[in-house]
Amino acid sequence: MRSKENLPTVIIRNAKIEDVSQIIPLIHSSGPVAWNFVFQEGNITPFDFLNRAYVRRRNTISYTNHFVAELDGAVVGSILSYTQPSFLALTAGTALQIISLYKWNAAKVMARGLKTETIIQPPKSKRLYLGHIAVSVSHRNQGIAKQLIEHMIQFNKEYKTIALDVSTENPNAIALYQKLGFVIQETRYPLGWEGKIPSHHYMEKTI
């Protein structure tokens, strides 16, 4: 593995449809327990859903909502952003993707999704919400996640409050976000269904 000094500059750009095979494992790695809990249904896996929704527009998983970090021609990091008004429309689009893929079992998937939203809640008003923050294992601890977050903040200068959720079982991510100025505002617990997904911190950064 080469030293940080010899690494080329990371390119941060809009995600493309053709990034699908590289970015979907990253998106899944941003919260594998939650993805598995909601989207594993019978023979249909979370990867089946993510691959389907990513290449389509107007849903929360769509490539149109994501940015990637590219290094040496490979996608090594992912991030997405959305705000409250757009999130409502995107959620409706996600529901349609669930119905289309899971058919008669869609209600089960949606019910688990609603449970998860008690922990990872929709974005609050006047906040830029960041999610699906992930870096490939071989490229971690090189400042890529920091660059992704800072890029999104610069790209959306009209927002003065930046928000995200992070698993309480991910101390490295929590430490990074705190170093970047994010403050824990609330910790949400899966009351009554403990063990399905971990508790999450809701964090905000004021610009």
N, C-alpha and C positions, 0 to 999 in steps of 0.2 A: 504494500500500500504506500503510495507516495505521500510525501510530507505536505502539510498545508501550504507551505511556501511555494510548492511547485504546482499546486492545483490551478487550472485555468479559471477564468471568471465564470461564475454561474450565470446563465441566461434565464431570466424570469419572463415568461410569456403566457399569452392566453393558451389554454388547453385546446387541442384539436381532436377531432374524431379519431384520427389515426394513432393517437396516444393511448387508446383504450387498453391494449394489452399490458402497457407499462404502468398506467396510472391506477387501474382498478385494484391491484394488490396493495398499493399505497393507501388508497381510500379505505379499503377494508382494514388495514393495519392501524388506521386512526382511531378505531374503536371496535375491535374484532368481537368482543363479547356481546356488545349491543347489536351489531350487524347480524350475528348468528342468532341471537335471541329473537329478533323481529322477523328475519327473512328466511330462516331455514324452515321449510314446510314440505314434508314428504321428501320426494326426490329433487325438489327445487332448492338450490342453494343460494346463499347471499350473493355469490359471484354471478349466478345466473341473472339475478335481478339487477345487480350493479352494471353488468355488461349491457343489458338490455336498455336500462334507463339512461346510461351515460351517453349513448350515441343518438339519443333523441332530445329534442328541445323542450322547453317549458316544463321542467320538473326539477326537483332539488338536486338530483344526481347529475344532471346534464353537463356535458362538456362546456356549455356556454357560461356556466357559473364558476368554472375552475381556472386556476393558473397553475403552471408547473415550473419547477426548477430543472433546467437542462444542463447537463455537464458531459462534455465529450460526446454530444449527440444522443445521450440517454436521459430519460426522465428519472430524476432522483428525488424529487419532492413534489408535494401537492398542497394546495390550499384552495378554499372557496370563500366567497363572501356573498351575503345577501342582507336585505333590510326588511323591515316589517311589511310594507306594502307589497313588495315583490314576493315575499315568502308565502303569503296567502295564496296567490295565483300558482306559485310553484308547487305548493302542497297539493292543490287540486290536481295538477298534472301528475304528481307522484302517485296519487290515489288511482288515477286512470291506468298508469303503468302496472300497479299492483293487481287491479282487476283483470287487465289483459293477460298477465302472466299466470296468476294463481287461480283465476276463474272462481270456482265454487269455494275455494279455500281462502279467498281474498279477505273475507270478514275476519278470519283468525289472525291473519297478518296485520290487518289494520288495528285490531284490538290490542295486539302486542305493541304496535307502533304508538298508540295512544298512551299506553302505560309508560313507555320510554319517554314520551314527551312530558311526563311529570318530573322527570329527572333532567332531561336535556330539552328545555322549553323553547318555544318559538321566540325569535328576537323581540326585544322590547322596542318601543317607539324611539326614533331618533338615534338608534345605535347602528353601527356597522358591525355585523356579526361575522366572525371568522370560524371556519370549521374545516374538517377533513385535513388538518395539518399533519403532514407525515413526511418523513425522510427515509429513504431506503437504509437498511441496517448498515451496509458497507460505507455509507456516506454521512453517518451521524457524527455529532461533535465537531463539525466543520463550519458551523455558523449558517447552514443553509436554511434552517427553520427561521432563524432570526431575519435573514434576508427576505424570505417570503412574507413574513409578517410586516416588516418595514415597507416592503413594496406595496402591499395592499393598503397600508395607511397613507402612503404618499399618493397612491392612485385614487384615493377617495377622500381628498382633503376637506370636503364639505362636512364630514362627520368628525365630531370632537369627542365622541365616546365610542370606544372600540370594545367589543365584548366577545367572549368565548366560553366554552365549557371544557372541563378537563376531568378525567377520572381521578378520584382520590388515590388510586392505586398506581398512578404514574408520576412519581416524585421528580423525575428528571424534567418532564414537561412543565410541571408546576414551578420548579425552580427557574427554568428558562423564562416563563411568562412573568414571574415576579421580577426577574432581573430586567425585563423589558418594560417594567412599570405597571403591569397588571396587578390588581388587588382583588383578593377574594371577597365577594359581596355576599355570597350565600352558599351553603352546602346543602344539596338536595339528596334525600335518602329514599330508597325504594321501599317504603313502608308497606308491609304486608306481602311483599314479594321479594324479600331479601335473597341474595344469591343469584338472581337472574342476571342483573347487570350491577356494576359497582356504583357507589355513590359518586356524585360529581360536584366539583366546585364550579360556581358561576363567577367569572372574573371580568372586571372592567378596567380599562385604561383611559384616562382623560388626557386629551391632547392639550 
